[in-house]
Amino acid sequence: MIKNIIPLLFLLFPLLGNSQGVLFYTNSGKVNFTSDAPLEVIKASSNSVAGAVKSSDRSFAFSVLVKSFEGFNSSLQRTHFNENYLESDKYPKITFEGKIIEDINLGKDGTYNIRGKGKFSVHGVTQERIIPCKIIVSNGKLSISANFTVFLDDHNIKIPAIVNQKIAEEILVSINIEMIIKK
């Protein structure tokens, strides 16, 4: 997983050198999703969110491999998720890259309610999104949590009519990411 994020980090975040600020990173963030449809509730999660936040300009980049999601109600459901709906061989990653809108000091301990604005890509479709998040900075560590909704239509994810009562049109997503300073 870390091999997939390293090229992204080097493209987005030039070496810090003597610049002010620090780079927080993770390769074990958690993301959960829930599809709460009339006939079935589907839950899955991944503990493989990779990402970085650069304190000097408040930029960020996060990525998770679609195939890293586990859970579901059956192995067949997971197979359909990867092969038919998210098409993970064709679109292997979900990404969110952008900047924190608020002018906060990520070097100062505290709790911050912020908005991350950037390009959110799922299933080959990129959309500009603003996602409210809570950030806690404590003892050189960064904790990020957020809850938001992803609409399948927004990302051209088609659900066959035969199962449309089993898969929700809007997916509830929650993230919990713990980051440390890159040394």
PAVO-785170 format. One line per field, with one value per residue (C-alpha): x, y, z; residue number from 0; residue in three letters. Coordinates in steps of 0.02 Angstrom, whole numbers. Layout:
BEGIN
px <- [X / ...]
py <- [Y / ...]
pz <- [Z / ...]
lumgu <- [NUM / ...]
vexlo <- [ala / ...]
//
This chain:
BEGIN
px <- [0 / 138 / 214 / 56 / 60 / 247 / 246 / 93 / 179 / 335 / 231 / 123 / 248 / 422 / 555 / 530 / 713 / 722 / 544 / 431 / 306 / 300 / 232 / 109 / 81 / -8 / -30 / -156 / -304 / -478 / -627 / -798 / -948 / -1130 / -1261 / -1428 / -1554 / -1736 / -1696 / -1516 / -1383 / -1206 / -1053 / -870 / -709 / -525 / -380 / -265 / -294 / -127 / -100 / -7 / -45 / 82 / 67 / 151 / 16 / -119 / -119 / -168 / -178 / -265 / -286 / -363 / -362 / -538 / -489 / -435 / -617 / -673 / -836 / -990 / -1127 / -1046 / -892 / -1002 / -1058 / -875 / -839 / -984 / -925 / -751 / -795 / -964 / -991 / -824 / -730 / -573 / -461 / -500 / -514 / -403 / -402 / -515 / -424 / -451 / -323 / -335 / -315 / -385 / -491 / -468 / -306 / -256 / -88 / -60 / 94 / -11 / -104 / -292 / -456 / -508 / -669 / -612 / -664 / -557 / -583 / -517 / -536 / -626 / -607 / -709 / -737 / -641 / -750 / -672 / -779 / -738 / -795 / -792 / -791 / -810 / -683 / -626 / -439 / -355 / -171 / -87 / 95 / 152 / 11 / -137 / -307 / -437 / -618 / -760 / -929 / -998 / -1107 / -1060 / -1198 / -1174 / -1243 / -1110 / -977 / -1065 / -1086 / -1230 / -1334 / -1437 / -1625 / -1632 / -1533 / -1580 / -1679 / -1524 / -1398 / -1426 / -1407 / -1311 / -1169 / -1126 / -938 / -840 / -653 / -536 / -355 / -207 / -52 / 125 / 263 / 375 / 553]
py <- [0 / 123 / 94 / 167 / 329 / 369 / 432 / 538 / 614 / 660 / 743 / 842 / 885 / 940 / 905 / 1021 / 1065 / 1222 / 1276 / 1305 / 1172 / 984 / 840 / 725 / 555 / 389 / 225 / 150 / 269 / 197 / 223 / 143 / 148 / 101 / 70 / 76 / 19 / -36 / -223 / -232 / -142 / -163 / -111 / -120 / -42 / -21 / 11 / 58 / 243 / 322 / 507 / 664 / 837 / 976 / 1105 / 1251 / 1270 / 1155 / 1044 / 861 / 702 / 539 / 376 / 205 / 51 / -5 / -187 / -154 / -143 / -290 / -334 / -345 / -475 / -608 / -640 / -631 / -457 / -403 / -477 / -380 / -221 / -239 / -309 / -234 / -74 / 7 / -87 / -91 / -162 / -11 / 117 / 48 / 200 / 323 / 489 / 658 / 796 / 980 / 1108 / 1149 / 1306 / 1376 / 1463 / 1351 / 1316 / 1128 / 1149 / 1205 / 1079 / 1100 / 1042 / 1121 / 1107 / 1132 / 1103 / 1009 / 1072 / 974 / 845 / 687 / 543 / 383 / 264 / 376 / 528 / 677 / 806 / 962 / 930 / 1021 / 898 / 957 / 874 / 880 / 888 / 861 / 908 / 836 / 803 / 804 / 692 / 735 / 649 / 678 / 622 / 657 / 595 / 630 / 559 / 496 / 484 / 341 / 443 / 577 / 449 / 352 / 198 / 101 / -22 / -152 / -140 / -315 / -260 / -76 / -107 / -186 / -47 / 132 / 276 / 373 / 295 / 355 / 370 / 396 / 418 / 410 / 445 / 454 / 539 / 563 / 682 / 621 / 631]
pz <- [0 / 44 / -128 / -203 / -104 / -109 / -291 / -250 / -98 / -196 / -331 / -211 / -76 / -125 / 5 / 151 / 174 / 281 / 245 / 393 / 436 / 448 / 349 / 436 / 358 / 378 / 288 / 408 / 412 / 431 / 316 / 335 / 221 / 244 / 111 / 202 / 70 / 97 / 87 / 149 / 248 / 182 / 282 / 235 / 293 / 254 / 372 / 227 / 196 / 150 / 151 / 199 / 265 / 242 / 383 / 294 / 160 / 234 / 79 / 88 / -14 / 35 / -58 / -25 / -135 / -178 / -157 / 23 / 82 / 189 / 273 / 163 / 194 / 86 / -20 / -175 / -124 / -109 / -281 / -358 / -269 / -346 / -518 / -563 / -465 / -423 / -561 / -454 / -590 / -700 / -557 / -417 / -300 / -215 / -187 / -107 / -136 / -92 / 47 / 216 / 194 / 369 / 417 / 562 / 639 / 630 / 738 / 887 / 996 / 990 / 915 / 750 / 650 / 471 / 292 / 167 / -10 / -156 / -293 / -237 / -361 / -361 / -508 / -628 / -592 / -504 / -417 / -318 / -139 / 26 / 170 / 350 / 466 / 645 / 673 / 840 / 854 / 1009 / 1049 / 868 / 808 / 699 / 712 / 576 / 580 / 459 / 404 / 231 / 92 / -80 / -211 / -334 / -480 / -450 / -494 / -632 / -525 / -600 / -500 / -595 / -570 / -499 / -344 / -331 / -170 / -92 / -129 / -73 / -195 / -63 / 35 / 209 / 236 / 397 / 415 / 564 / 524 / 643 / 573 / 635 / 583 / 444 / 506]
lumgu <- [0 / 1 / 2 / 3 / 4 / 5 / 6 / 7 / 8 / 9 / 10 / 11 / 12 / 13 / 14 / 15 / 16 / 17 / 18 / 19 / 20 / 21 / 22 / 23 / 24 / 25 / 26 / 27 / 28 / 29 / 30 / 31 / 32 / 33 / 34 / 35 / 36 / 37 / 38 / 39 / 40 / 41 / 42 / 43 / 44 / 45 / 46 / 47 / 48 / 49 / 50 / 51 / 52 / 53 / 54 / 55 / 56 / 57 / 58 / 59 / 60 / 61 / 62 / 63 / 64 / 65 / 66 / 67 / 68 / 69 / 70 / 71 / 72 / 73 / 74 / 75 / 76 / 77 / 78 / 79 / 80 / 81 / 82 / 83 / 84 / 85 / 86 / 87 / 88 / 89 / 90 / 91 / 92 / 93 / 94 / 95 / 96 / 97 / 98 / 99 / 100 / 101 / 102 / 103 / 104 / 105 / 106 / 107 / 108 / 109 / 110 / 111 / 112 / 113 / 114 / 115 / 116 / 117 / 118 / 119 / 120 / 121 / 122 / 123 / 124 / 125 / 126 / 127 / 128 / 129 / 130 / 131 / 132 / 133 / 134 / 135 / 136 / 137 / 138 / 139 / 140 / 141 / 142 / 143 / 144 / 145 / 146 / 147 / 148 / 149 / 150 / 151 / 152 / 153 / 154 / 155 / 156 / 157 / 158 / 159 / 160 / 161 / 162 / 163 / 164 / 165 / 166 / 167 / 168 / 169 / 170 / 171 / 172 / 173 / 174 / 175 / 176 / 177 / 178 / 179 / 180 / 181 / 182]
vexlo <- [met / ile / lys / asn / ile / ile / pro / leu / leu / phe / leu / leu / phe / pro / leu / leu / gly / asn / ser / gln / gly / val / leu / phe / tyr / thr / asn / ser / gly / lys / val / asn / phe / thr / ser / asp / ala / pro / leu / glu / val / ile / lys / ala / ser / ser / asn / ser / val / ala / gly / ala / val / lys / ser / ser / asp / arg / ser / phe / ala / phe / ser / val / leu / val / lys / ser / phe / glu / gly / phe / asn / ser / ser / leu / gln / arg / thr / his / phe / asn / glu / asn / tyr / leu / glu / ser / asp / lys / tyr / pro / lys / ile / thr / phe / glu / gly / lys / ile / ile / glu / asp / ile / asn / leu / gly / lys / asp / gly / thr / tyr / asn / ile / arg / gly / lys / gly / lys / phe / ser / val / his / gly / val / thr / gln / glu / arg / ile / ile / pro / cys / lys / ile / ile / val / ser / asn / gly / lys / leu / ser / ile / ser / ala / asn / phe / thr / val / phe / leu / asp / asp / his / asn / ile / lys / ile / pro / ala / ile / val / asn / gln / lys / ile / ala / glu / glu / ile / leu / val / ser / ile / asn / ile / glu / met / ile / ile / lys / lys]
//
